[in-house]
Amino acid sequence: MDGKAKMSKSQGNTIPLSASDTEIAAAVQRMYTDPNHLRASDPGRVEGNVVFTYLDAFDPDVEAIGELKADYQRGGLGDMVLKRRLTGILQGIVAPIREWRAELSARPDMMMDILRAGAKTGRQVTEQTKVEIIEGLDLFRL
């Protein structure tokens, strides 16, 4: 998130799917933007700005992001506006995942049922694939 290296848990620059709203906000606040964009009135660079990279990836409002980029490049848009928008978007994405994870943690029996059902489906698909491969090989032997 600092724009200088790959994301890594050991570098502390990741946002885990289990992150609280406070942790997400803190992570976004640490994100690298444009070091030359000191005041909102200063023109800023979009390229290399990690906040815009995340907005491009996660904000569905492409038109609004395009307008924000133009405003940022012109000058007149502060980093905090972008970071607040990104914080809200990431919190909205992570909240249902965090809730689902908490529900699964509270009900290990449900988690085992899900794993068993997935394993059963996986075995069925594997068996069908094996049959298709063997039948295909038999065609080449003729």
Buried (B, 14 or more C-beta within 10 A) or exposed (E): BEBEEEEEEEEEBEBEEEBEBEBBBEBBEEBBBBEEBEEBEBEBBBEEBBBBBBBEEEBEEEEEBEEBBEBBBEEBBBBEBBBBBBBBBBBEBBEEEBEEEEEEEEEEEEEEEEEEEEEEEEEEEEEEEEEEEEEEEEEEEE
